[in-house]
Amino acid sequence: MSQPKNGLSRRTLFAGAGTAGAVAAVAGLAAATSGTTPQALPELVKPAPEKGGGYSLSEHVKRYYGTARV
């Protein structure tokens, strides 16, 4: 198997394309999340219980157990 003379192989081309795609994804994600902090929506986050525990029978949990019955 002979090597290409210009040094640009298929492996190099795909590695460069993958790197460019990853950089574009990170840049898009950084632009989408800029300015958003966890403190922006404090009404959606419940405070941690003082004495441990933390399990609550929420609507989501009730729905799960309702669909998991055999």
PyMOL CGO cylinders between C-alpha atoms (Angstrom):
from pymol import cmd
from pymol.cgo import CYLINDER

trace = [
    CYLINDER, 0.00, 0.00, 0.00, 1.54, 3.30, -1.01, 0.3, 1, 1, 1, 1, 1, 1,
    CYLINDER, 1.54, 3.30, -1.01, 1.28, 6.52, 0.96, 0.3, 1, 1, 1, 1, 1, 1,
    CYLINDER, 1.28, 6.52, 0.96, -0.18, 9.63, -0.67, 0.3, 1, 1, 1, 1, 1, 1,
    CYLINDER, -0.18, 9.63, -0.67, 2.47, 12.11, -1.79, 0.3, 1, 1, 1, 1, 1, 1,
    CYLINDER, 2.47, 12.11, -1.79, 0.75, 15.25, -0.52, 0.3, 1, 1, 1, 1, 1, 1,
    CYLINDER, 0.75, 15.25, -0.52, 0.43, 14.02, 3.11, 0.3, 1, 1, 1, 1, 1, 1,
    CYLINDER, 0.43, 14.02, 3.11, -3.37, 14.41, 3.23, 0.3, 1, 1, 1, 1, 1, 1,
    CYLINDER, -3.37, 14.41, 3.23, -4.82, 11.00, 3.90, 0.3, 1, 1, 1, 1, 1, 1,
    CYLINDER, -4.82, 11.00, 3.90, -8.42, 9.97, 4.42, 0.3, 1, 1, 1, 1, 1, 1,
    CYLINDER, -8.42, 9.97, 4.42, -7.71, 9.46, 8.13, 0.3, 1, 1, 1, 1, 1, 1,
    CYLINDER, -7.71, 9.46, 8.13, -6.36, 13.03, 8.45, 0.3, 1, 1, 1, 1, 1, 1,
    CYLINDER, -6.36, 13.03, 8.45, -9.34, 14.42, 6.60, 0.3, 1, 1, 1, 1, 1, 1,
    CYLINDER, -9.34, 14.42, 6.60, -11.88, 12.65, 8.84, 0.3, 1, 1, 1, 1, 1, 1,
    CYLINDER, -11.88, 12.65, 8.84, -9.97, 13.59, 11.99, 0.3, 1, 1, 1, 1, 1, 1,
    CYLINDER, -9.97, 13.59, 11.99, -10.02, 17.25, 10.94, 0.3, 1, 1, 1, 1, 1, 1,
    CYLINDER, -10.02, 17.25, 10.94, -13.72, 17.11, 10.12, 0.3, 1, 1, 1, 1, 1, 1,
    CYLINDER, -13.72, 17.11, 10.12, -14.48, 15.50, 13.48, 0.3, 1, 1, 1, 1, 1, 1,
    CYLINDER, -14.48, 15.50, 13.48, -12.47, 18.13, 15.33, 0.3, 1, 1, 1, 1, 1, 1,
    CYLINDER, -12.47, 18.13, 15.33, -14.20, 20.95, 13.46, 0.3, 1, 1, 1, 1, 1, 1,
    CYLINDER, -14.20, 20.95, 13.46, -17.60, 19.45, 14.29, 0.3, 1, 1, 1, 1, 1, 1,
    CYLINDER, -17.60, 19.45, 14.29, -16.72, 19.14, 17.98, 0.3, 1, 1, 1, 1, 1, 1,
    CYLINDER, -16.72, 19.14, 17.98, -15.52, 22.75, 18.11, 0.3, 1, 1, 1, 1, 1, 1,
    CYLINDER, -15.52, 22.75, 18.11, -18.72, 23.93, 16.42, 0.3, 1, 1, 1, 1, 1, 1,
    CYLINDER, -18.72, 23.93, 16.42, -20.86, 21.95, 18.89, 0.3, 1, 1, 1, 1, 1, 1,
    CYLINDER, -20.86, 21.95, 18.89, -19.05, 23.39, 21.90, 0.3, 1, 1, 1, 1, 1, 1,
    CYLINDER, -19.05, 23.39, 21.90, -19.31, 26.91, 20.50, 0.3, 1, 1, 1, 1, 1, 1,
    CYLINDER, -19.31, 26.91, 20.50, -23.03, 26.49, 19.91, 0.3, 1, 1, 1, 1, 1, 1,
    CYLINDER, -23.03, 26.49, 19.91, -23.57, 25.10, 23.38, 0.3, 1, 1, 1, 1, 1, 1,
    CYLINDER, -23.57, 25.10, 23.38, -21.57, 27.91, 24.97, 0.3, 1, 1, 1, 1, 1, 1,
    CYLINDER, -21.57, 27.91, 24.97, -23.60, 30.51, 23.09, 0.3, 1, 1, 1, 1, 1, 1,
    CYLINDER, -23.60, 30.51, 23.09, -26.89, 28.88, 24.06, 0.3, 1, 1, 1, 1, 1, 1,
    CYLINDER, -26.89, 28.88, 24.06, -26.10, 28.67, 27.77, 0.3, 1, 1, 1, 1, 1, 1,
    CYLINDER, -26.10, 28.67, 27.77, -24.39, 32.01, 28.27, 0.3, 1, 1, 1, 1, 1, 1,
    CYLINDER, -24.39, 32.01, 28.27, -26.12, 34.08, 30.91, 0.3, 1, 1, 1, 1, 1, 1,
    CYLINDER, -26.12, 34.08, 30.91, -28.09, 31.14, 32.32, 0.3, 1, 1, 1, 1, 1, 1,
    CYLINDER, -28.09, 31.14, 32.32, -27.32, 30.35, 35.93, 0.3, 1, 1, 1, 1, 1, 1,
    CYLINDER, -27.32, 30.35, 35.93, -28.92, 27.89, 38.35, 0.3, 1, 1, 1, 1, 1, 1,
    CYLINDER, -28.92, 27.89, 38.35, -30.12, 30.87, 40.40, 0.3, 1, 1, 1, 1, 1, 1,
    CYLINDER, -30.12, 30.87, 40.40, -32.17, 32.12, 37.45, 0.3, 1, 1, 1, 1, 1, 1,
    CYLINDER, -32.17, 32.12, 37.45, -35.11, 29.81, 38.30, 0.3, 1, 1, 1, 1, 1, 1,
    CYLINDER, -35.11, 29.81, 38.30, -35.08, 29.33, 42.09, 0.3, 1, 1, 1, 1, 1, 1,
    CYLINDER, -35.08, 29.33, 42.09, -38.79, 28.45, 42.24, 0.3, 1, 1, 1, 1, 1, 1,
    CYLINDER, -38.79, 28.45, 42.24, -38.12, 25.22, 40.34, 0.3, 1, 1, 1, 1, 1, 1,
    CYLINDER, -38.12, 25.22, 40.34, -35.42, 23.99, 42.70, 0.3, 1, 1, 1, 1, 1, 1,
    CYLINDER, -35.42, 23.99, 42.70, -36.50, 22.67, 46.09, 0.3, 1, 1, 1, 1, 1, 1,
    CYLINDER, -36.50, 22.67, 46.09, -34.16, 23.24, 49.02, 0.3, 1, 1, 1, 1, 1, 1,
    CYLINDER, -34.16, 23.24, 49.02, -32.36, 20.21, 50.42, 0.3, 1, 1, 1, 1, 1, 1,
    CYLINDER, -32.36, 20.21, 50.42, -33.99, 18.70, 53.53, 0.3, 1, 1, 1, 1, 1, 1,
    CYLINDER, -33.99, 18.70, 53.53, -32.25, 19.55, 56.80, 0.3, 1, 1, 1, 1, 1, 1,
    CYLINDER, -32.25, 19.55, 56.80, -32.46, 16.08, 58.36, 0.3, 1, 1, 1, 1, 1, 1,
    CYLINDER, -32.46, 16.08, 58.36, -31.54, 14.06, 55.29, 0.3, 1, 1, 1, 1, 1, 1,
    CYLINDER, -31.54, 14.06, 55.29, -33.90, 11.94, 53.27, 0.3, 1, 1, 1, 1, 1, 1,
    CYLINDER, -33.90, 11.94, 53.27, -35.39, 13.93, 50.48, 0.3, 1, 1, 1, 1, 1, 1,
    CYLINDER, -35.39, 13.93, 50.48, -37.62, 11.34, 48.84, 0.3, 1, 1, 1, 1, 1, 1,
    CYLINDER, -37.62, 11.34, 48.84, -41.07, 12.63, 48.06, 0.3, 1, 1, 1, 1, 1, 1,
    CYLINDER, -41.07, 12.63, 48.06, -43.96, 10.96, 46.33, 0.3, 1, 1, 1, 1, 1, 1,
    CYLINDER, -43.96, 10.96, 46.33, -44.31, 13.43, 43.47, 0.3, 1, 1, 1, 1, 1, 1,
    CYLINDER, -44.31, 13.43, 43.47, -46.67, 13.19, 40.51, 0.3, 1, 1, 1, 1, 1, 1,
    CYLINDER, -46.67, 13.19, 40.51, -43.79, 11.94, 38.38, 0.3, 1, 1, 1, 1, 1, 1,
    CYLINDER, -43.79, 11.94, 38.38, -43.08, 9.09, 40.82, 0.3, 1, 1, 1, 1, 1, 1,
    CYLINDER, -43.08, 9.09, 40.82, -46.78, 8.18, 41.07, 0.3, 1, 1, 1, 1, 1, 1,
    CYLINDER, -46.78, 8.18, 41.07, -47.03, 8.06, 37.27, 0.3, 1, 1, 1, 1, 1, 1,
    CYLINDER, -47.03, 8.06, 37.27, -43.95, 5.83, 37.06, 0.3, 1, 1, 1, 1, 1, 1,
    CYLINDER, -43.95, 5.83, 37.06, -45.28, 3.36, 39.61, 0.3, 1, 1, 1, 1, 1, 1,
    CYLINDER, -45.28, 3.36, 39.61, -48.64, 3.38, 37.87, 0.3, 1, 1, 1, 1, 1, 1,
    CYLINDER, -48.64, 3.38, 37.87, -47.08, 2.40, 34.55, 0.3, 1, 1, 1, 1, 1, 1,
    CYLINDER, -47.08, 2.40, 34.55, -44.68, -0.14, 36.08, 0.3, 1, 1, 1, 1, 1, 1,
    CYLINDER, -44.68, -0.14, 36.08, -47.41, -2.37, 37.53, 0.3, 1, 1, 1, 1, 1, 1,
    CYLINDER, -47.41, -2.37, 37.53, -47.47, -5.86, 36.14, 0.3, 1, 1, 1, 1, 1, 1,
]
cmd.load_cgo(trace, "trace")
